[in-house]
Amino acid sequence: MKKVPLHIQILLALILGAAFGAFFSINKNKLEITYKKNSNQVVESIKNWNSGYLIANDSTIAKFSSNDQIAIINKFKHLYSNSRESIKLTFETEKGKFEYTDVVAVKKEHTLATYIKPVGDLFIRLLSFLAIPLVISTLIVGAASLTDFKKLGRIGIKTFSLYLLTTTIAITIGLGLANIISPGTRIDPQSKERLMSSFQEESAEKAVETLDISIVDFFVEIVPKNPFDAISNGNMLQIVFLAVIFGITLTLIEKSKRETVLKFFDGVSDTMIKMVDLFMLIAPYGVFALIAATIADFGFEILTTLIWYIVAVILGLFVQTYVVYGSLLKFLGKASLKDFFLNIRNAQAIGFSTSSSAATLPITLDCVENKMNTNKEIAGFVLPLGATINMDGTALYQGVAAVFIAQVYGFDLTVVEQMTIVLTAVLASVGTAPVPGVGIIMLVMILNAINIPAQGIALILGVDRILDMLRTITNVTGDAAVAVTVANTEKNFTIE
Ligand code: ASP
C-alpha cells in the first residue's frame, strides 16, 4: 500500500481531532469539586446549577449563574490560598442545595479528549526540545557562511527591512479592518459584563506580568550577561544575538580553526534536522490530541458573542498570508506561488496545532530548505531570526484587539494613538516570545501606551487560544515568505 504523505496525515489528524474533540466536549454546566472531608480529599461533580455562591464569613462575595463555569473556576483559582479554607461554595440545583467547605480545587471535568492531551504535550515538548540547539547551530552556520561582510550586510538589511515592512503592513491591515468592521461597537453590554467578570482575574494576572517593561531595558537586555543563562532560560532574542555575533566573529579567525568550529555546528544542525524527521513520525497523533483537547475545552458560545472581532482578525490574517505574502513572493521574490503555498502546508499545520513559531521552526526549515530548495545558508539565517522577531500575525491581531477594546470602552482613538499602536506593536512583535499565548501579554504593553485599561483583555481572553493558533500560521508563513524572497534576490549567491 502506498504511504499517505505526511501533510495529508496531519490534515486528517486535524479534522478527525476536531471531530473527536467536539464529540467528547466538556460539559459547560458541570464542575469537579475537590474538598477535604475528615482529612481525606474527595472529588465530587456538580451539574446544572441554577445559581452558585462564593461565601466568606457568612457574606456572599460572588454570585454566579448557570453558565458561569469559567467565572467560578477563575474566581476560586485567584483566591488567596489561606482564605480558601474559610470559603463556602454553594450551588442551587433542581435537586436541591449543595454546599462545599474546605474546598481544595474547582475544575472542569475531564473527557476522553482531554485525557489524551499528554500525547499532544509530548509532541510540543519534543519540538521545543530541539528548537534552541537548532536555532543556535543553524544561525551560527548561517551567519558564518555569509563570510563576506558586504554580503552579510546586504542580506541582513534585506531581511530586517522585509520583516519590518511586512509587520507594519500587518498592523495597518489590522487597524484598518478594526476601524471598518468596528467590532467593539457591535458587542452588547450584557456580553461585555459577562466576559469582564469571567476573565477579570486572569486579565489582572497577565497585566501584572508586563508592568516592568521599558523600551530601553528591552534593547539593553538583548545582550545576555551570560550566554549559558540565555540558553538555559530559553530567551530567544538573547540566543539570536549570541548565535549571530558568534557566527560573524567566526569569520574573522584563522581559516583552519573556523572550519573546525563550523563543521561542528553544521553537524549539530544536521543532527537536529534529522531529529525532526524522527519526531514527525508522531506528528499526526500529537496534532490529533492537541486539537481534540482544544476543541473539547473550547466554549463555542463565546464565538457568537465575539463574532465580529473574530471575523476582523481572521480576515486580516487571510489577507496578510495570501495577498501580502503572495505579492511579496510574486513581485519581489519572483517565486512560484503554487510551489510556495503547497510546500509550506506542513509548517502551517504544525504552527496551527502547536501555537508556537519556535516549536514549528524545524518544520519551517525543512519546508523551505528541502521542499522548496532554498539556499540553505540564507534560510538558516533568515528563518531562526524570523521565528524570534517577525510575528506579523501577532502584530495584526494586536492592532485589531487594541481598537476593539478601545471601542468597547467607548474611546475614540486619534491618529496619533493609532500610530502609537503601530510603533508599539512592531516592538511588541519583536519582543514576543515564539510560544503560545504571549501575544496577548504584549498587548497589555500596547494598551498601556495608548492609555486604555489593560483589564480590557478580559474581553478577548476566551477566544485567544483559537486566534493564537491562527496567528501562528501567519507568523510562520511570513518567515518562510521572507526567506524565499531574500534567497531569490540573491540567486548568484555562492559560498566560498
Ligand atoms: N503563539 C505565537 C507564536 O508563537 C505568538 C503569539 O502571538 O502569542 O508565533
Residues whose N, C-alpha, C, O or C-beta is under 5 A from the ligand:
A	BS01	LIG	S355 S356 S357 A358 T394 A433 P434 V435 P436 G437 V438 G439 I440 D468 T472 N475
